[in-house]
Amino acid sequence: MDDYKEQFNEFLRKGRITKSTNMFKIKLFLDKGENSLQIAKHHKDIAPGEPKKLYWNYWAITISYYSMLYSAKALILKKGYEVHDHDAAQVALGHLCVPDEIEKEDLELLGQSYKIFEDEYVKYFEDARAESHIARYSAIKTYTERRLDEIYENARKFVAKISLILE
């Protein structure tokens, strides 16, 4: 997480992450994330036909990632910052949103352990981001239904966790 701290400060200096008081956007980003997740599910579950299922899967993966991105932007904004690109979102998540051990203990003592955003959620984001990039930019990549389901399920957990934290 120290890497994220250094990168966060660098991105802050370069304007890729900025301080923000636009709290009204939290609900907008959260709604965008939750609705994108529903659209991803529709693409994931669509019956094969034309276009081929493979192409629907590319978009299901991409939309799953974007549902995470929009939700991440809401959580980051709650911390007082806005991110302006994908790298900045990942760095801000890792730096601002994963609590250290003392913060975790405090949340547990207060009976608010549901608000703990674990490092595994940052890994879900990283994984979906990488797969989305491949789905968008490679000429062809096939996905097993298991892999597609895994990416979608991680996005579902990610969006649900952020929704719970921001309630």
C-alpha positions as CSV (number, residue, x, y, z in Angstrom):
1,M,0.0,0.0,0.0
2,D,3.0,2.3,0.3
3,D,3.3,2.2,-3.5
4,Y,-0.2,3.5,-3.7
5,K,0.6,6.3,-1.3
6,E,3.5,7.5,-3.4
7,Q,1.5,7.2,-6.6
8,F,-1.4,9.0,-5.0
9,N,0.8,12.0,-4.1
10,E,2.3,12.0,-7.6
11,F,-1.1,11.9,-9.3
12,L,-2.3,14.6,-7.0
13,R,0.6,16.8,-8.1
14,K,-0.1,16.1,-11.7
15,G,-3.9,16.8,-11.4
16,R,-4.9,13.2,-12.2
17,I,-6.5,13.2,-8.8
18,T,-8.0,16.4,-7.4
19,K,-9.6,17.5,-4.1
20,S,-13.4,17.8,-4.5
21,T,-16.4,18.9,-2.5
22,N,-18.9,17.8,-5.2
23,M,-20.6,15.4,-2.9
24,F,-23.8,15.4,-5.0
25,K,-21.9,13.3,-7.5
26,I,-21.6,10.4,-5.0
27,K,-25.2,9.3,-5.6
28,L,-24.9,9.8,-9.3
29,F,-21.8,7.6,-9.6
30,L,-23.3,5.0,-7.3
31,D,-26.5,4.9,-9.4
32,K,-24.4,4.6,-12.6
33,G,-22.5,1.8,-11.1
34,E,-25.5,-0.2,-9.9
35,N,-27.4,0.2,-13.2
36,S,-24.3,-0.7,-15.2
37,L,-24.1,-3.9,-13.2
38,Q,-27.6,-4.7,-14.2
39,I,-26.7,-4.1,-17.9
40,A,-23.7,-6.3,-17.5
41,K,-25.8,-9.1,-16.1
42,H,-28.2,-8.8,-19.1
43,H,-25.2,-9.0,-21.5
44,K,-23.8,-12.0,-19.6
45,D,-27.0,-13.9,-19.5
46,I,-28.2,-13.2,-23.1
47,A,-29.0,-16.2,-25.2
48,P,-26.6,-16.9,-28.0
49,G,-27.6,-15.8,-31.5
50,E,-26.5,-12.9,-33.6
51,P,-24.1,-11.4,-32.8
52,K,-22.2,-14.4,-31.5
53,K,-22.2,-15.0,-27.7
54,L,-18.4,-14.2,-27.7
55,Y,-19.1,-10.6,-28.6
56,W,-21.8,-10.2,-25.9
57,N,-19.2,-11.6,-23.4
58,Y,-16.7,-8.9,-24.3
59,W,-19.2,-6.3,-23.4
60,A,-20.4,-8.0,-20.3
61,I,-16.8,-7.9,-19.0
62,T,-16.3,-4.3,-20.0
63,I,-19.6,-3.2,-18.5
64,S,-18.8,-5.2,-15.3
65,Y,-15.5,-3.3,-15.0
66,Y,-17.2,0.1,-15.6
67,S,-19.8,-0.7,-12.9
68,M,-16.9,-1.0,-10.5
69,L,-15.2,2.1,-11.8
70,Y,-18.3,4.3,-11.3
71,S,-18.8,2.8,-7.8
72,A,-15.2,3.4,-7.0
73,K,-15.5,7.0,-8.1
74,A,-18.4,7.4,-5.6
75,L,-16.4,6.0,-2.7
76,I,-13.3,8.0,-3.6
77,L,-15.4,11.2,-3.8
78,K,-16.7,10.4,-0.3
79,K,-13.1,10.7,0.8
80,G,-13.0,14.2,-0.8
81,Y,-11.3,13.4,-4.1
82,E,-12.1,12.9,-7.7
83,V,-10.1,10.8,-10.1
84,H,-9.7,11.6,-13.8
85,D,-8.5,8.3,-15.3
86,H,-8.5,4.6,-14.7
87,D,-5.0,4.4,-13.1
88,A,-5.9,7.2,-10.7
89,A,-9.0,5.3,-9.7
90,Q,-7.1,2.2,-8.8
91,V,-4.4,4.2,-6.9
92,A,-7.0,6.2,-5.0
93,L,-8.9,3.0,-4.1
94,G,-5.7,1.4,-2.8
95,H,-4.6,4.5,-0.9
96,L,-7.8,6.1,0.4
97,C,-10.2,3.3,0.8
98,V,-8.4,0.3,2.3
99,P,-8.2,1.0,6.1
100,D,-5.0,0.3,8.0
101,E,-5.1,-2.0,11.0
102,I,-6.0,0.8,13.5
103,E,-8.9,1.9,11.4
104,K,-10.1,-1.7,11.0
105,E,-10.0,-2.2,14.8
106,D,-12.0,1.1,15.3
107,L,-14.7,0.1,12.9
108,E,-14.9,-3.4,14.5
109,L,-15.2,-1.8,18.0
110,L,-18.0,0.5,16.7
111,G,-19.8,-2.5,15.2
112,Q,-19.2,-1.2,11.7
113,S,-17.0,-3.9,10.3
114,Y,-19.3,-3.9,7.2
115,K,-17.6,-0.6,6.3
116,I,-14.2,-2.2,5.9
117,F,-13.1,-2.1,2.3
118,E,-10.6,-5.0,2.1
119,D,-7.6,-5.1,-0.2
120,E,-9.3,-8.0,-2.1
121,Y,-11.7,-5.5,-3.5
122,V,-8.8,-3.5,-5.0
123,K,-7.6,-6.8,-6.5
124,Y,-11.1,-7.4,-8.0
125,F,-10.9,-3.9,-9.6
126,E,-7.4,-4.6,-11.0
127,D,-8.4,-7.9,-12.4
128,A,-11.6,-6.6,-14.1
129,R,-9.7,-3.6,-15.4
130,A,-7.1,-5.9,-17.1
131,E,-9.7,-8.2,-18.6
132,S,-11.8,-5.3,-19.8
133,H,-8.7,-3.9,-21.5
134,I,-8.0,-7.2,-23.2
135,A,-11.7,-7.6,-24.2
136,R,-11.7,-4.2,-25.8
137,Y,-8.3,-4.2,-27.5
138,S,-7.3,-7.7,-28.5
139,A,-8.4,-9.1,-31.9
140,I,-9.9,-12.2,-30.3
141,K,-10.0,-13.7,-26.9
142,T,-12.4,-16.3,-25.8
143,Y,-13.8,-16.4,-22.3
144,T,-15.1,-19.4,-20.5
145,E,-18.5,-19.0,-18.9
146,R,-16.7,-19.6,-15.6
147,R,-14.3,-16.7,-16.1
148,L,-17.1,-14.4,-17.3
149,D,-19.2,-15.4,-14.2
150,E,-16.1,-14.8,-11.9
151,I,-15.6,-11.2,-13.3
152,Y,-19.3,-10.4,-13.0
153,E,-19.6,-11.9,-9.5
154,N,-16.5,-9.9,-8.3
155,A,-18.1,-6.7,-9.8
156,R,-21.4,-7.6,-8.0
157,K,-19.6,-8.0,-4.7
158,F,-17.5,-4.8,-5.3
159,V,-20.6,-2.6,-6.1
160,A,-22.6,-4.1,-3.2
161,K,-19.8,-3.4,-0.8
162,I,-19.4,0.2,-1.8
163,S,-23.2,0.7,-1.7
164,L,-23.2,-0.7,1.8
165,I,-20.3,1.5,2.9
166,L,-22.0,4.6,1.5
167,E,-25.5,4.0,2.9
